[in-house]
Amino acid sequence: MASIPQSENETNKTGTIVNITKSIYWLIGWVLLLFSCTVQEKPSHCGEKPYVVASTGIVADVVKHVGNGVLCVEALMGPGTDPHLYKATPGDINKLLQADLIFYHGLHLEGKMTEVFEGLKAKKNNTFAVTDGIPKEMLIIADSATKTYDPHVWFSMPLWKQVTLYVADILSARFPQFHKEFLQNAQRYVDTLMKLHKYAHDRLIKIPTSKRVLITSHDAFAYLGEEYSIEVYTLQGVSTLDRYGIADIEKLAELIVKRQIPAIFVETSVNNKGILALKELVRKKGWEVRIGGTLYSDALGEPGTIAETLPGMFKSNIDTIVNGLTYEHNESSN
Ligand SMILES: [Zn+2]
């Protein structure tokens, strides 16, 4: 994976900003806890069902599937929303106060809201990070100096299976009367994930190894790369807050030309400026690389599209990658 090292000044500046931001969100977390002593009303559309709030649409997807027919589940972040940059709204705070149960992703995916969720988890017994269900040795280390892990685990179906079973355990402990339903629902979801795991393997393996190279804006696909032996290169690191410069675009352009990579990809939740600049630089160097399509990286698609669920989003990405990387390049095609 290629990521962009920051200059020392940038690192210091970013560090200060991160510290200030962390302080603000820590404060919000404590305000939340303070107000959580007051009685809050659940949304009327939930009726008698327990109200469960999830941070992202992807976290909501697993909770909705496992709690199907039993729970009323709502995500704070909608389709196309970048979780690394998302800031809580007053409406979100209300929802967190109303919730019977709260699930967030963890591993610092919810960059600016991490402190809020960690504050709730430390002080209340109704808040859980779904990635706590994955043994740490199964995670990819993003930065060994800061001991942080790559949060984009939903691109490994076996890891998302671990998350599913963990959510089922938490729900069963919380609402034991629905234990059987949760187990059956979780098994159905896991079966779908494992079928997709095979589907991805069967399709991706057909791409010649030399062309099995995935180039995107930010580093969200390392787990996909590890599962299916794909080389992954990106302009940014695991967070969309990470910076990149001309030298990074230049380095990737050289790799694309040298390996004659047929396609690079944009992402629904990330600005595509860098990828378009990369395409242009490759063209100037004498090779035509296509935009192979749009990948769903950190957010689900709009309701009514195939990507409105995690399994649909995963399948859509696999099809887009295979179609892009198996495209037969010729001079007149671009
Ligand atoms: Zn991301």
Boltz pocket constraint, residues with backbone or C-beta under 6 A from the ligand:
constraints:
  - pocket:
      binder: B
      contacts: [[A, 84], [A, 152], [A, 218], [A, 219], [A, 220], [A, 238], [A, 239], [A, 240], [A, 297], [A, 298]]
      max_distance: 6.0
